[in-house]
Amino acid sequence: IRTLQGHEDAVHAVAFSTDGSLLASAGRDKLVKLWRVVDGEQLASLEGHYDEARSLAFSPQGRMLVSGGADGYIKVWSIL
């Protein structure tokens, strides 16, 4: 249906928000990106990991996003 482009390297994880309106992606480029599903627009590029971003999860209310990285850190992002 749609191809989203924005990561500089491989994507390791994706996650949809609970209401299906947002998609997050985590990549080898150390970035977590936030996308609007309806039109594929990139809403944010989140920097903070020192190594590959490898996992993602939205909070049940969809107000926060959590990412895990190969750097051993877990980052909690406010997306409201």
C-alpha positions in Angstrom: 0.0 0.0 0.0 2.8 2.4 0.9 6.6 2.5 1.1 8.1 4.7 3.8 11.6 6.0 3.2 13.8 7.8 5.7 16.2 5.4 7.4 19.8 5.4 6.3 20.2 1.6 6.8 18.2 -1.5 7.8 15.0 -1.3 9.8 15.0 -3.7 12.8 11.5 -3.1 14.2 8.1 -1.5 13.6 5.1 -0.9 15.8 1.6 0.5 15.3 0.0 2.7 17.9 -3.1 1.2 19.5 -5.5 3.3 17.4 -3.5 2.5 14.2 -2.9 6.1 13.3 0.9 6.1 13.9 3.7 3.8 12.9 7.1 3.8 14.6 10.3 2.3 13.1 13.7 1.5 14.7 16.8 1.2 12.6 20.5 0.4 12.4 21.0 4.1 11.8 20.3 4.6 15.6 17.1 6.5 14.9 13.5 5.9 15.8 11.1 7.5 13.3 7.4 8.2 13.8 5.1 8.2 10.8 1.4 9.1 10.2 -0.2 6.0 8.7 -2.9 7.7 6.6 -0.4 9.5 4.3 3.0 8.2 5.2 4.3 11.6 6.4 7.3 11.4 8.7 6.4 13.2 11.9 9.6 12.8 13.9 13.1 11.5 13.8 14.1 10.7 17.4 17.8 10.6 18.2 19.2 9.2 21.5 20.5 5.7 21.0 24.3 5.3 20.7 24.0 2.0 18.7 21.3 0.4 16.6 17.6 0.9 17.7 16.2 -2.7 17.8 12.8 -2.8 19.5 9.7 -0.7 19.9 6.4 -0.6 21.8 3.6 2.0 22.2 2.0 2.6 25.6 -1.7 1.4 25.7 -2.9 5.0 25.6 -0.6 5.8 22.7 1.1 8.8 24.4 4.5 7.2 24.8 6.8 5.1 22.8 9.6 2.9 24.2 12.6 1.9 22.2 15.4 -0.5 23.0 18.8 -0.4 21.5 22.0 -2.4 21.1 23.6 0.2 23.3 21.9 -1.4 26.3 19.6 1.6 26.8 15.8 1.8 26.9 14.4 5.2 25.8 10.9 6.5 26.7 9.6 9.1 24.3 6.6 11.3 24.8 4.8 11.5 21.5 1.9 13.7 22.5 
